[in-house]
Amino acid sequence: MKRFSASVNPEGSLEVLSQLEVKTLLDTSARGVYRVFRSCALAVLNTGSTTDDAREIFETYRDFGVNLQQHNKGVHLRLENAPADAFVDGKMIQGIREHLFAVLRDIVYTHNEIHGNAALDLERSDHITSAVFHILRNARVLKSGEEPNLVVCWGGHSISREEYDYSKEVGYQLGLRGLDVCTGCGAGAMKGPMKGATIGHAKQRITSGRYVGLTEPGIIASEAPNPIVNELVILPDIEKRLEAFVRIGHGVVIFPGGVGTTEELLYLLGILLHTDNADHPFPLILTGPAASAGYFEAFDRYVQSTLGEAAQRLYEIVIDDPGEVARHMREAMETVRAFRCDGKDAFYFNWQLRIDEAFQRPFIPTHDAMAALSLTRDQPVHRLAADLRRAFSGIVAGNVKEDGLRAVEEKGPFQIHAEPDLVAATDDLLQGFVAQRRMKLKGEYTPCYRLVS
């Protein structure tokens, strides 16, 4: 792997830092802010990587270093042994440069103004939502005065070429209708809609198209930001990342994916199943090419088997019709607009949506935490969705996240306990993902979990 060393100045994201902020970032202790910043910076510089194994990336570039230097005109970064593909003729690619300083902006802000803010109690639901709002506002993602038009696209990073091309066509149709796109910012179904939307926007001479990417430190290495993202935000954990999606998005399109996509669907369904959100319009479409029809049939069966028919009524499945997906979303924007106006709610942040704290509290997928999940039906259905979401979040960690990979390597697969019918339904879905190679970008898949009834 070629390496490159260079000094890089910021542009627009974060030009100045206090002496205390610099000192904090230069603290290279094992769990300090520097470790998080270095990992996220390397992920951004490694855009285009063909691996989703975080440890492989960090091992390949174990000699990578990033040093913050304070000068009289501001700050700049000194990069040592960085991935050479981030540079052209000795100069860093502009989009990667912007992403790099977005990382610095969000890591510093979250450390100082969220975790370091005594006025924020991150055990309280309303304070967690406020924290998400503040991070997004600081990143200048919240645009007042704009009509509802942001479509969140979820789907896997490990998908077939046909599925990728289909996601691109959906993005194209969205772009033709003036809709912007927000994704998890990685490859596959996160990149396709953005790429298609750029062409749709260009044909309509829309020069202000938005391609918002939301990520978090634990996943960014395995899902590095794709080069189309022009607004990147790093949330501190997966729960705040998911909340950011549903707070700023006006509708969701889900393409084929694996456990991460299932986690996202369970998160949204669990929120919408809460009685307080019964009348809340939130357009949700599951879609893919004709070859993926069986995938969505299995997805639909899983929802019916676990959460029931009420959950199935919350989404529509559209097969092999990108234009219909885009038309549905364009029309649904008017319903969303009317609802927000009636409730005197902002277009840029969905304050009215009730998100139960079960979906907000960070879940750290240790072996004990995974074994303690309550995958039973003797609880409200939205709470079951919350624990199912946690189970899939743990499998994501065991598949691609550095800490999860290490935990499984040291202690063996996570044990997930559930009622027999829930075990059967979940096993059927996961075995389908394995057979379709939706668990990893490359290599044979070794399960990081074991289902126990």
C-alpha positions in Angstrom: 0.0 0.0 0.0 1.4 3.4 -1.0 1.7 6.0 1.7 1.8 9.8 1.6 2.7 12.5 4.1 1.4 16.0 4.0 0.2 19.1 5.9 -3.4 20.0 5.3 -5.2 23.3 6.2 -8.9 23.4 7.0 -11.5 25.0 4.8 -14.9 26.1 6.2 -15.4 23.4 8.9 -13.1 24.3 11.8 -10.3 26.9 11.3 -9.5 27.7 15.0 -9.2 25.7 18.2 -8.6 26.7 21.8 -5.4 25.6 23.5 -7.4 23.2 25.7 -9.0 21.6 22.6 -5.6 21.2 21.0 -4.2 19.6 24.2 -7.1 17.2 24.4 -6.7 16.1 20.8 -3.0 15.6 21.3 -3.6 13.2 24.2 -2.8 9.9 22.7 -3.9 7.8 25.7 -5.7 4.5 24.7 -9.3 5.8 25.1 -8.7 9.5 24.5 -10.3 11.7 21.9 -7.2 11.3 19.8 -7.8 7.6 19.3 -11.4 8.3 18.0 -10.2 11.1 15.8 -7.3 9.1 14.3 -9.6 6.2 13.5 -12.2 8.4 11.8 -9.6 10.4 9.9 -8.0 7.2 8.6 -11.5 6.0 7.5 -12.1 9.2 5.6 -8.7 9.0 3.9 -9.3 5.4 3.0 -12.4 6.1 0.9 -12.8 3.5 -1.8 -11.4 0.6 0.2 -12.7 -2.8 -0.7 -12.8 -4.2 2.8 -15.3 -3.7 5.6 -13.1 -5.2 8.3 -12.1 -2.3 10.6 -9.2 -4.2 12.1 -7.8 -5.0 8.7 -7.8 -1.3 7.8 -6.2 -0.3 11.1 -3.6 -3.0 10.8 -2.8 -2.1 7.2 -2.2 1.5 8.2 -0.9 0.9 11.7 1.9 3.5 11.0 -0.6 6.2 10.1 -0.3 9.3 12.2 -2.2 12.6 12.4 -0.9 15.5 14.4 -2.6 18.7 15.1 -0.5 21.9 14.8 -1.5 25.3 16.1 -0.3 28.3 14.2 -0.9 32.1 14.3 -3.3 31.8 11.4 -5.2 28.8 12.8 -4.7 25.1 12.8 -3.6 22.5 10.3 -3.0 18.8 10.3 0.2 16.9 9.7 -0.5 13.5 8.2 2.1 10.8 8.2 1.8 7.6 6.1 -1.7 8.3 4.9 -3.4 6.3 2.1 -1.9 7.7 -1.2 -5.3 7.5 -3.0 -6.5 10.5 -1.0 -4.1 12.7 -3.0 -3.7 13.7 -6.6 -0.4 15.1 -7.7 0.6 15.6 -4.1 -2.5 17.5 -3.2 -5.4 16.1 -1.1 -8.7 15.6 -3.0 -11.0 18.5 -2.0 -13.9 16.3 -1.0 -11.7 14.2 1.2 -10.2 17.3 2.7 -13.7 18.6 3.6 -14.6 15.2 5.1 -11.4 15.2 7.2 -12.2 18.5 8.8 -15.9 17.5 9.3 -14.5 14.7 11.4 -12.4 17.1 13.4 -15.3 19.5 13.8 -17.7 16.8 15.1 -15.3 15.0 17.3 -14.3 18.3 19.1 -17.8 19.5 19.4 -19.2 16.3 20.7 -16.4 16.0 23.3 -16.7 19.6 24.5 -20.3 20.6 24.0 -22.2 17.3 24.4 -20.3 15.0 26.7 -18.7 17.9 28.5 -21.9 19.9 28.9 -23.2 19.7 32.5 -26.6 21.1 31.4 -27.2 18.0 29.2 -28.4 14.9 31.0 -27.9 12.1 28.4 -30.0 9.8 30.6 -33.1 11.8 29.7 -34.9 11.3 26.4 -35.5 15.0 25.6 -31.9 15.8 26.4 -30.7 13.1 24.0 -32.8 14.6 21.2 -31.4 18.0 22.0 -27.9 16.6 21.8 -28.7 15.2 18.3 -30.1 18.6 17.3 -27.1 20.5 18.5 -24.6 18.3 16.7 -26.6 18.6 13.4 -27.0 22.4 13.9 -23.3 22.8 14.5 -22.6 20.9 11.3 -24.9 23.3 9.5 -27.1 20.4 8.3 -30.4 22.0 9.5 -31.6 24.3 6.7 -34.5 26.6 7.7 -36.8 27.9 5.1 -36.6 24.8 2.8 -39.6 22.7 2.0 -39.6 19.0 3.0 -37.6 17.1 0.4 -34.9 15.0 2.1 -35.3 11.3 1.5 -33.3 8.9 3.7 -32.0 5.8 1.8 -31.0 2.8 3.7 -29.5 -0.4 2.4 -26.5 -2.7 2.4 -22.9 -1.9 1.5 -22.5 -5.5 0.3 -25.1 -5.8 -2.6 -25.1 -7.1 -6.1 -24.3 -5.0 -9.2 -27.9 -5.2 -10.2 -29.1 -3.9 -6.9 -26.6 -1.1 -6.9 -27.7 0.0 -10.4 -31.3 -0.1 -9.3 -30.5 2.1 -6.2 -28.8 4.5 -8.6 -31.9 4.6 -10.8 -34.1 5.4 -7.9 -31.8 8.2 -6.9 -31.9 9.5 -10.4 -35.7 9.6 -10.3 -35.6 11.3 -6.9 -33.2 13.9 -8.3 -35.4 14.6 -11.3 -38.2 15.5 -8.8 -36.0 17.9 -6.8 -35.6 15.6 -3.9 -32.3 15.4 -1.9 -30.7 12.2 -0.5 -29.4 11.3 2.9 -27.7 7.9 3.6 -25.3 6.2 5.9 -22.6 7.6 3.6 -20.8 4.4 2.6 -20.7 2.2 -0.5 -23.4 0.1 -2.1 -27.0 1.2 -1.5 -25.6 4.2 0.3 -23.7 5.5 -2.7 -26.0 4.4 -5.5 -28.9 6.8 -4.7 -26.5 9.7 -4.3 -24.8 9.0 -7.6 -28.1 8.8 -9.4 -29.4 11.9 -7.7 -26.4 13.9 -9.0 -27.5 13.2 -12.6 -31.1 14.0 -11.9 -30.2 17.2 -10.3 -27.8 18.1 -13.1 -30.5 17.5 -15.7 -32.9 19.8 -13.8 -30.0 22.4 -13.4 -30.2 22.0 -9.6 -26.9 23.2 -8.3 -27.7 23.0 -4.6 -28.3 19.3 -4.4 -27.7 17.8 -0.9 -26.1 14.5 -0.3 -26.0 14.1 3.4 -24.0 11.3 5.0 -24.5 10.4 8.7 -22.1 8.0 10.4 -20.5 7.2 13.8 -17.0 6.3 14.9 -17.7 2.6 15.3 -18.9 2.0 11.7 -17.0 4.7 9.7 -14.0 2.5 9.0 -16.0 -0.3 7.5 -18.3 2.1 5.7 -16.0 5.0 4.7 -17.8 8.1 3.3 -18.3 7.9 -0.4 -17.0 10.8 -2.5 -20.4 12.2 -3.4 -21.3 13.1 0.2 -21.2 16.9 0.5 -22.5 17.2 4.0 -20.9 14.7 6.4 -21.8 14.4 10.1 -20.2 12.0 12.7 -22.7 11.3 15.5 -21.2 9.8 18.7 -23.0 6.4 18.6 -25.4 4.4 16.5 -28.5 5.4 18.4 -27.9 9.1 17.9 -27.1 8.4 14.2 -30.4 6.6 13.8 -32.3 9.4 15.6 -30.6 11.9 13.3 -31.9 10.1 10.3 -35.5 10.2 11.4 -35.4 13.7 12.7 -34.1 15.3 9.5 -35.5 12.9 7.0 -39.0 13.4 5.5 -39.3 9.8 4.2 -37.3 6.6 4.0 -36.5 4.3 1.1 -35.0 0.9 2.0 -33.0 -1.1 -0.5 -31.7 -4.7 -0.1 -29.2 -5.1 2.7 -28.1 -7.2 5.6 -28.1 -7.0 9.4 -27.4 -3.3 9.4 -30.4 -2.6 7.2 -32.6 -4.8 9.3 -31.5 -2.9 12.4 -32.5 0.3 10.7 -35.9 -1.0 9.7 -36.6 -2.4 13.2 -35.6 1.0 14.7 -38.1 2.9 12.5 -40.9 0.4 12.8 -40.5 0.3 16.6 -40.8 4.1 16.7 -43.8 4.2 14.4 -45.6 1.4 16.4 -45.6 3.6 19.5 -49.2 4.7 20.1 -48.1 8.4 20.3 -47.0 8.2 16.7 -50.2 6.5 15.4 -51.2 9.4 13.1 -47.7 10.6 12.2 -47.1 10.5 8.5 -43.7 8.9 7.7 -43.5 7.5 4.1 -41.6 4.2 4.1 -40.9 2.2 0.9 -39.0 -1.1 0.6 -37.7 -1.5 -3.0 -35.4 -3.4 -5.3 -35.1 -4.9 -8.7 -37.1 -7.9 -9.8 -34.3 -10.2 -8.8 -34.6 -9.0 -5.2 -38.4 -9.8 -4.9 -37.6 -12.9 -2.8 -35.4 -10.9 -0.5 -38.3 -8.6 0.3 -40.7 -11.4 0.7 -38.4 -12.9 3.4 -38.1 -9.4 5.0 -41.9 -9.0 5.0 -42.4 -12.5 6.5 -39.9 -11.7 9.3 -41.7 -8.5 10.2 -45.0 -10.3 10.2 -43.6 -13.1 12.4 -42.0 -10.8 14.9 -43.9 -7.5 15.0 -47.2 -8.5 13.4 -49.5 -7.1 10.8 -49.6 -3.6 12.3 -45.9 -3.2 11.5 -46.5 -4.5 7.9 -49.0 -1.7 7.3 -46.4 0.9 8.0 -44.5 0.3 4.7 -45.1 -0.4 1.1 -43.1 -2.8 -1.1 -42.4 -1.6 -4.6 -40.5 -4.0 -6.9 -38.6 -2.9 -10.0 -40.3 0.5 -10.4 -37.9 3.4 -9.6 -40.3 6.0 -11.0 -43.1 4.8 -8.8 -40.9 5.0 -5.7 -39.9 8.6 -6.5 -43.5 9.6 -7.4 -44.7 8.2 -4.1 -42.0 10.1 -2.2 -42.7 13.4 -4.0 -46.4 13.2 -3.3 -45.8 12.2 0.3 -43.8 15.3 0.9 -47.1 17.3 0.7 -48.6 15.2 3.4 -45.5 15.6 5.6 -45.6 19.4 4.9 -49.3 19.7 5.9 -48.7 17.7 9.1 -45.7 19.8 10.2 -47.7 23.0 9.5 -50.7 21.8 11.5 -48.4 20.9 14.4 -46.4 24.1 14.0 -43.3 21.9 13.7 -40.1 22.6 11.9 -39.5 21.2 8.4 -35.8 20.7 9.1 -36.1 18.7 12.4 -39.0 16.4 13.3 -39.6 17.4 17.0 -43.1 15.9 17.1 -42.0 12.3 16.5 -42.0 10.4 19.8 -38.9 8.3 20.3 -38.9 6.0 23.3 -35.8 6.0 25.4 -35.4 2.3 24.6 -34.3 3.4 21.2 -32.1 6.2 22.4 -29.9 4.7 25.1 -26.5 3.6 23.7 -26.3 -0.2 23.6 -22.8 -1.6 23.9 -22.9 -5.2 22.6 -20.9 -7.1 25.1 -21.5 -10.8 25.5 -23.4 -10.2 28.8 -25.5 -7.5 27.2 -26.4 -9.6 24.2 -27.3 -12.6 26.4 -29.5 -10.3 28.6 -31.8 -9.1 25.7 -35.5 -9.7 26.3 -36.6 -11.2 23.0 -40.1 -12.2 24.2 -43.6 -11.2 23.4 -44.7 -10.4 27.0 -44.0 -6.7 26.4 -45.4 -3.9 24.2 -44.6 -4.5 20.5 -42.4 -1.4 20.2 -40.3 -2.6 23.1 -39.8 -6.0 21.4 -38.7 -4.0 18.3 -36.2 -2.2 20.4 -34.6 -5.4 21.7 -34.6 -7.0 18.2 -32.9 -3.8 17.0 -30.2 -4.2 19.7 -29.7 -7.9 18.7 -29.0 -6.9 15.1 -26.8 -4.0 16.2 -24.7 -6.5 18.1 -24.4 -8.7 15.0 -23.2 -5.7 13.0 -20.6 -5.0 15.7 -19.4 -8.7 15.6 -19.2 -8.6 11.8 -17.3 -5.3 11.1 -16.6 -3.1 14.2 -13.2 -3.2 15.8 -14.4 -3.8 19.3 -17.0 -6.3 18.3 -14.6 -8.3 16.2 -12.1 -8.5 19.1 -14.8 -9.5 21.6 -16.0 -12.4 19.4 -12.4 -13.5 18.8 -11.7 -13.6 22.5 -15.0 -15.0 23.9 -16.6 -16.7 20.9 -20.0 -15.9 19.3 -22.6 -13.8 21.0 -25.4 -15.8 22.6 -28.8 -14.4 21.7 -31.8 -15.9 23.7 -35.3 -15.7 22.4 -38.6 -17.5 22.3 -38.5 -20.5 19.9 -40.6 -18.9 17.1 -38.6 -15.7 17.3 -35.4 -17.8 17.1 -36.8 -19.7 14.0 -37.8 -16.5 12.2 -34.5 -14.7 13.0 -32.4 -17.7 12.0 -34.3 -18.0 8.6 -33.6 -14.4 7.9 -29.9 -14.5 8.9 -29.3 -17.7 7.0 -30.7 -16.0 3.9 -28.3 -13.1 4.4 -25.4 -15.5 4.6 -26.4 -17.5 1.5 -26.8 -14.2 -0.4 -23.4 -13.0 0.8 -24.9 -9.9 2.5 -22.8 -10.2 5.7 -19.4 -9.3 4.4 -17.9 -7.6 1.3 -15.4 -10.5 0.8 -14.3 -13.8 2.2 -16.3 -16.6 3.8 -18.6 -15.6 6.7 -18.1 -17.1 10.1 -21.2 -16.3 12.3 -20.5 -14.0 15.2 -23.7 -15.1 16.9 -25.6 -18.1 18.2 -29.4 -18.1 18.6 -30.7 -20.0 21.7 -34.3 -20.8 22.5 
